[in-house]
Amino acid sequence: MPSIFTKIINGDIPCYKIAEDEDNFAFLDINPNAKGHTLCVPKKEVDRIMDLDEDAYMKLMSFSRKVGQAIEKSVPCERVGMTVIGLEVPHVHVHLIPLHSMKNATFQHKEKLTAIEFEEVAEQIRDAIK
């Protein structure tokens, strides 16, 4: 059965898409730690990051760096944190989180955004990638 992220990549579930390339896909986390919290996932469904082959791993990290740099340009924050935990969804995903303080990195503090706010921040990040 495909993961929720595979369903998002395939367009079966809507998302606030940020970017994609041949191998990877980025979209806003709908339960964000901070405004602009983005997930970068490989299009190929793999459960654990250490199970990615070297090429796929390096492509995901390079893609995540590009997206993270766009977040830094477009979302006011001290820096963008990166974490890979992978317990909730069995599909590799990199969290890129705009950090204002350590509470943004704990996954215990969540922000509520409206659909309009999600779309605005997604557009700002997309524009910064260009």
C-alpha positions in Angstrom: 0.0 0.0 0.0 1.5 3.4 -0.9 2.5 5.8 1.8 0.7 9.1 2.3 3.7 10.8 0.8 3.5 8.6 -2.3 -0.2 9.6 -2.6 0.8 13.3 -2.3 3.5 12.9 -5.0 1.1 11.1 -7.3 -1.5 13.9 -6.8 -4.0 11.6 -5.0 -3.9 13.9 -1.9 -3.6 17.6 -2.3 -0.6 19.5 -0.9 1.1 22.9 -0.8 3.9 21.9 -3.3 7.2 23.8 -3.1 9.4 22.1 -5.6 10.2 18.8 -7.4 12.8 17.4 -9.6 13.2 14.0 -11.3 13.9 12.2 -8.0 12.5 14.3 -5.1 9.4 16.3 -4.0 9.0 19.1 -1.5 5.8 20.3 0.2 4.7 22.1 3.3 4.0 20.1 6.4 0.3 20.5 7.2 1.0 20.2 10.9 4.0 22.6 11.1 6.4 23.3 13.9 6.8 26.8 12.4 5.4 28.7 9.4 7.3 27.4 6.3 8.0 23.9 7.8 8.7 21.8 4.6 9.1 18.1 3.9 11.5 16.9 1.2 10.9 13.3 0.2 12.4 11.0 -2.5 9.8 10.0 -5.1 10.9 6.4 -4.7 9.2 5.1 -1.6 11.9 3.9 0.8 11.2 3.5 4.6 14.5 4.3 6.2 17.0 7.0 5.1 20.0 4.6 5.6 18.4 2.3 3.1 18.6 4.9 0.3 21.4 4.1 -2.1 24.3 6.6 -2.0 23.1 8.4 -5.2 19.5 8.8 -4.0 20.8 10.0 -0.5 23.1 12.6 -2.1 20.4 13.8 -4.4 17.9 14.1 -1.5 20.4 16.1 0.5 21.3 18.4 -2.4 17.6 19.0 -3.1 16.9 19.6 0.6 19.7 22.1 0.7 18.3 24.0 -2.3 14.8 24.1 -0.6 16.3 25.1 2.7 18.2 28.0 1.2 14.9 29.2 -0.4 13.2 29.0 3.0 16.0 31.1 4.6 15.5 33.7 1.9 11.7 33.9 2.2 10.7 33.0 5.8 11.9 35.2 8.7 13.8 33.0 11.0 17.1 32.6 12.9 18.1 29.6 10.7 16.6 26.6 9.0 16.9 23.3 11.0 17.1 20.0 9.3 16.0 16.7 10.9 15.2 13.2 9.8 13.2 11.1 12.2 11.0 8.9 10.1 8.8 7.2 12.7 5.4 8.5 11.7 5.4 7.8 8.0 7.3 4.8 6.5 8.7 7.0 3.7 12.0 8.9 4.0 11.4 12.5 4.7 13.6 15.5 5.6 12.1 18.1 7.8 13.2 21.7 7.0 12.0 23.9 9.9 12.4 27.6 10.2 13.8 28.1 13.7 13.1 31.0 16.0 14.0 29.0 19.2 14.6 25.4 20.2 10.8 24.9 20.8 10.4 24.9 17.0 12.7 21.8 16.8 10.9 19.8 19.5 7.8 18.7 17.5 5.8 19.6 20.6 4.9 23.1 19.5 2.7 23.4 16.4 1.5 26.4 14.5 -2.0 26.7 13.1 -2.2 28.3 9.6 -5.1 29.0 7.4 -5.2 27.7 3.8 -4.4 31.3 2.7 -1.3 31.4 4.9 -0.1 28.0 3.7 -0.5 29.2 0.1 1.2 32.5 0.7 4.3 30.9 2.4 4.4 28.2 -0.3 4.5 30.9 -3.0 7.2 32.8 -1.2 9.4 29.8 -0.9 8.7 28.8 -4.6 9.6 32.3 -5.7 12.9 32.1 -3.7 13.9 28.9 -5.5 13.6 30.5 -8.9 
